[in-house]
Structure formats: structure tokens, C-alpha cells
Amino acid sequence: MSSFGNLFLLSILFKKEGTCTQTTIVTDEEGKEHKTEVRVKWAFYDQSSSTIYFGEDHYWDIEELTSRKFAVYDRWGEYGEIHMFREYKELTSLK
């Protein structure tokens, strides 16, 4: 038996009407896939379309958007709040 380790894949499909499907696939050490789908609403948070708002206190601050790269800061909380958390993420197209 070969060991795969734990592999993690996140796929996000944005739709123009303001919904997106986030699909997570985790492959465990035995090679078995565990798939979870979550549908959420999204909207641009500001007039410059540089921040995506997912509800509650969850945002994506867009750092770079090209045909090959989508870089964001995944942010929980508002700027200036003591418990705000930001994490840099780069997403690439599967196509």
C-alpha cells in the first residue's frame, strides 16, 4: 500500500448572480477522497471592486487578478479591529 499523505484541493466557482460554490477535496493517507461542497453568496464590498464580501466578517481583499493568477488576502474582521486576521492566498485556474 502506498502512502499519499493528506492532500487538499479547494475549487471555487463564482457565478455572476452573486453565488459561488466552494468544493473541498481532501485525500487521506489511504488515498480515499472526502468531498465537501458549500454554496455561499458573495458581493463586491466597495465601488472599486477590490474586495469581495462573503457575509459576517469574511472578506477577500484582491491583491492581483489576471487571467493566470488570482491573489487575495483572506480576511476575517474589519481593519483596525484587534482580532482581525489576514492570510495571503493565490488561486489559479484549472482550465
Residue pairs with C-beta under 8 A, 6 or more apart in sequence:
1 30
2 31
3 29
4 27
4 28
4 29
4 30
4 31
5 29
6 26
6 27
6 28
6 29
7 26
7 27
8 24
8 25
8 26
8 27
9 24
9 25
9 26
9 27
10 22
10 23
10 24
10 91
11 22
11 23
11 24
11 25
11 94
12 20
12 21
12 22
12 23
12 91
13 20
13 21
13 23
14 20
14 42
15 21
18 41
18 42
18 43
19 39
19 40
19 41
19 42
20 39
20 40
20 41
20 42
21 37
21 38
21 39
22 37
22 38
22 39
22 40
23 35
23 36
23 37
24 35
24 36
24 37
24 38
25 33
25 34
25 35
26 33
26 34
27 33
27 34
28 34
40 54
40 55
41 54
41 55
42 52
42 53
42 54
43 52
43 53
44 51
44 52
44 53
45 51
45 52
45 53
45 59
49 62
50 61
50 62
51 59
51 60
51 61
51 62
52 59
52 60
52 62
52 72
53 59
54 60
57 76
57 77
57 78
58 75
58 76
59 74
59 75
59 76
60 72
60 73
60 74
60 75
61 72
61 73
61 75
61 86
62 70
62 71
62 72
63 71
63 72
63 73
63 88
64 70
64 71
65 71
67 93
68 92
68 93
69 90
69 91
69 92
70 90
70 91
70 92
70 93
71 88
71 89
71 90
71 91
72 88
72 89
72 91
73 86
73 87
73 88
73 89
74 86
74 87
74 88
74 89
75 84
75 85
75 86
76 84
76 85
76 86
77 83
77 84
77 85
78 84
